[in-house]
Amino acid sequence: MNPTYAPLKLVVPNQMGYLPIVLKTVEELCYQQGFDESTIRSVVLACEEAIANVILHAFSPDEEAEFTIQIAPSTTGIAFHVLDKGMPYDPGSETFDEETLRGLGHLMMGRLMDRVQFHNHGNRGKELVLHKYFSQDELVTEKLKRPEVVENQVKQFLLEEIEYRLFQPQDALEIARCAYESYGYTYAYEHIYYPERIRELNERGELISLVATCGEQVLGHVGLVKFEGVSGVYELGLAMTKQGYRGLHIFSTLAALVLAEARKRGIMAIFGQFVTTHIYSQKAPLRIGMRPTALLCAYVPSDIDFRKIKKSMGQRSAVLVMTRVLAERGVVRIFVPQTHRPMLQRIYDEMGQAVEFAESDIVPAQLSETSLSINANMRMGKLFFQRMGVDIDQHLRNHVMQARKEDVQMIEAFVNMCLPDAPGLIAAAERYGFAVVGVLPGALEGDLLVLQYFNGVHVQFSDIELVPEGSFLLPYIQNTINP
């Protein structure tokens, strides 16, 4: 028995020619479940009777129709659901007549199977359910085969066989398949589905991939993606592990190797975005020295599908930004309004980074410089403030109007705190509804203050779970978003 099999659904025409094909499927699934040959013969015979009855008697002789068979393996055995919308039927009227043999099929199914049920669903048709359970001997044998019984031995074998290494061109197709198995086609970084792009981006250094392999198969992947807009900062992401190999700490191992590779390449800082629907994925980055620096609310669209991990919540969910600065730095001098300094001090203290708050009396330039890019799939925008001018309000009005026009639900904005015009830019952004949510440090140009703007999105703070190291961010940001 393999309890990981999902239920199988067959839509069958009411033609006898399809009966052997269906019965072959029944036989194979019973075999895969671990039933002995004698039991399989009994199950096939009972299913043949049930299916033939539908084909021969549920519909008019010249009527072309279809009916459905659902086969549901489980840890206790297997069940067959035969559903049709043919003529009504009353099993209570079915009695066995020794002379005419009427009712023999119904009697035979009851003796061959462990449980037979009939359900009349009214205008939705009728359903016959046949159950076959494992015998005690089969249950004992199955218990010995269950993954949990041999889990430690299997894990030990896999741990010895897994190779962790840098990307090689032949890995590209397997990485794309790994992404599909983990996320379907919902992952925002669409390049991960194109093997040729994976190869090209790795060649250019815009993506740095590390993989866990066993033979020619890629079991897991972690990548560093160059963060556009600043220099020297890469995002740790594209973390995916094939379903059969989760629980082997593949991400933790790859993340440590990524850290070493980033140092080798002279990268200034790495950051990652980790889901907050649970805290499990937030623990691994802590082990490689990453620390919480921002909380991005309503960030992940509701239609992102983390396969076999957690179903969609029907709303955008938050991510915890965790960062590690790799370059040696002295005291970081930043320009920010007084109101945000206590929280920023806490963030820098948690990173072990000395910071100095400076005052600014800069006169705004004539023209502002800002840039907004929109990701239609994510329904979000990224806004960079390069310079504050006297026309900053007009820039912000235009960006907010564009977001509303294009149905952008959230804008993530960045202000370089190491520039003297930062306080004015921050104040202007807050006037238009942007809220300070944290810091992205380490860029060559200077540390970035992160803000968010929400367009008709309600932030569900009660669904956010954070590791203790990041819990201080939640009440502050909640108050910033809902003052």
FENRACOR-V550705 format. One record per residue. RES is the residue in one letter. SS is DSSP state (alpha for helix, beta for strand, coil for the rest). Layout:
RES | SS
RES | SS
This chain:
M | coil
N | coil
P | coil
T | coil
Y | coil
A | coil
P | coil
L | beta
K | beta
L | beta
V | beta
V | beta
P | beta
N | coil
Q | coil
M | alpha
G | alpha
Y | alpha
L | alpha
P | alpha
I | alpha
V | alpha
L | alpha
K | alpha
T | alpha
V | alpha
E | alpha
E | alpha
L | alpha
C | alpha
Y | alpha
Q | alpha
Q | alpha
G | coil
F | coil
D | coil
E | alpha
S | alpha
T | alpha
I | alpha
R | alpha
S | alpha
V | alpha
V | alpha
L | alpha
A | alpha
C | alpha
E | alpha
E | alpha
A | alpha
I | alpha
A | alpha
N | alpha
V | alpha
I | alpha
L | alpha
H | alpha
A | coil
F | coil
S | coil
P | coil
D | coil
E | coil
E | coil
A | coil
E | beta
F | beta
T | beta
I | beta
Q | beta
I | beta
A | beta
P | beta
S | coil
T | coil
T | coil
G | beta
I | beta
A | beta
F | beta
H | beta
V | beta
L | beta
D | beta
K | coil
G | coil
M | coil
P | coil
Y | coil
D | coil
P | alpha
G | alpha
S | alpha
E | coil
T | coil
F | coil
D | coil
E | coil
E | coil
T | coil
L | coil
R | coil
G | coil
L | alpha
G | alpha
H | alpha
L | alpha
M | alpha
M | alpha
G | alpha
R | alpha
L | alpha
M | coil
D | coil
R | beta
V | beta
Q | beta
F | beta
H | beta
N | beta
H | coil
G | alpha
N | alpha
R | alpha
G | coil
K | beta
E | beta
L | beta
V | beta
L | beta
H | beta
K | beta
Y | beta
F | coil
S | coil
Q | alpha
D | alpha
E | alpha
L | alpha
V | alpha
T | alpha
E | alpha
K | alpha
L | alpha
K | alpha
R | coil
P | coil
E | coil
V | coil
V | coil
E | alpha
N | alpha
Q | alpha
V | alpha
K | alpha
Q | alpha
F | alpha
L | alpha
L | alpha
E | alpha
E | alpha
I | coil
E | beta
Y | beta
R | beta
L | beta
F | coil
Q | coil
P | alpha
Q | alpha
D | alpha
A | alpha
L | alpha
E | alpha
I | alpha
A | alpha
R | alpha
C | alpha
A | alpha
Y | alpha
E | alpha
S | alpha
Y | alpha
G | coil
Y | coil
T | coil
Y | coil
A | coil
Y | coil
E | alpha
H | alpha
I | alpha
Y | alpha
Y | coil
P | alpha
E | alpha
R | alpha
I | alpha
R | alpha
E | alpha
L | alpha
N | alpha
E | alpha
R | alpha
G | coil
E | coil
L | beta
I | beta
S | beta
L | beta
V | beta
A | beta
T | beta
C | beta
G | coil
E | coil
Q | beta
V | beta
L | beta
G | beta
H | beta
V | beta
G | beta
L | beta
V | beta
K | beta
F | coil
E | coil
G | coil
V | coil
S | coil
G | coil
V | beta
Y | beta
E | beta
L | beta
G | beta
L | beta
A | beta
M | beta
T | beta
K | coil
Q | alpha
G | alpha
Y | alpha
R | coil
G | coil
L | coil
H | coil
I | alpha
F | alpha
S | alpha
T | alpha
L | alpha
A | alpha
A | alpha
L | alpha
V | alpha
L | alpha
A | alpha
E | alpha
A | alpha
R | alpha
K | alpha
R | coil
G | coil
I | coil
M | coil
A | beta
I | beta
F | beta
G | beta
Q | beta
F | beta
V | beta
T | coil
T | coil
H | coil
I | coil
Y | alpha
S | alpha
Q | alpha
K | alpha
A | alpha
P | alpha
L | alpha
R | alpha
I | coil
G | coil
M | coil
R | beta
P | beta
T | beta
A | beta
L | beta
L | beta
C | beta
A | beta
Y | beta
V | beta
P | coil
S | coil
D | coil
I | coil
D | coil
F | beta
R | coil
K | coil
I | coil
K | beta
K | coil
S | coil
M | coil
G | coil
Q | coil
R | coil
S | beta
A | beta
V | beta
L | beta
V | beta
M | beta
T | beta
R | beta
V | beta
L | coil
A | coil
E | coil
R | coil
G | coil
V | coil
V | beta
R | beta
I | beta
F | coil
V | coil
P | coil
Q | alpha
T | alpha
H | alpha
R | alpha
P | alpha
M | alpha
L | alpha
Q | alpha
R | alpha
I | alpha
Y | alpha
D | alpha
E | alpha
M | alpha
G | coil
Q | coil
A | coil
V | beta
E | beta
F | beta
A | coil
E | coil
S | coil
D | coil
I | coil
V | coil
P | coil
A | beta
Q | coil
L | coil
S | coil
E | beta
T | beta
S | beta
L | beta
S | beta
I | beta
N | beta
A | coil
N | coil
M | coil
R | coil
M | beta
G | beta
K | beta
L | beta
F | beta
F | beta
Q | beta
R | beta
M | coil
G | beta
V | coil
D | coil
I | alpha
D | alpha
Q | alpha
H | alpha
L | alpha
R | alpha
N | alpha
H | alpha
V | alpha
M | alpha
Q | alpha
A | alpha
R | alpha
K | alpha
E | coil
D | coil
V | coil
Q | coil
M | beta
I | beta
E | beta
A | beta
F | beta
V | beta
N | beta
M | coil
C | coil
L | coil
P | coil
D | coil
A | alpha
P | alpha
G | alpha
L | alpha
I | alpha
A | alpha
A | alpha
A | alpha
E | alpha
R | alpha
Y | coil
G | coil
F | coil
A | beta
V | beta
V | beta
G | beta
V | beta
L | beta
P | coil
G | coil
A | coil
L | coil
E | coil
G | coil
D | coil
L | beta
L | beta
V | beta
L | beta
Q | beta
Y | beta
F | beta
N | coil
G | coil
V | coil
H | coil
V | coil
Q | coil
F | alpha
S | alpha
D | alpha
I | coil
E | coil
L | coil
V | coil
P | alpha
E | alpha
G | alpha
S | alpha
F | alpha
L | alpha
L | alpha
P | alpha
Y | alpha
I | alpha
Q | alpha
N | alpha
T | alpha
I | alpha
N | coil
P | coil
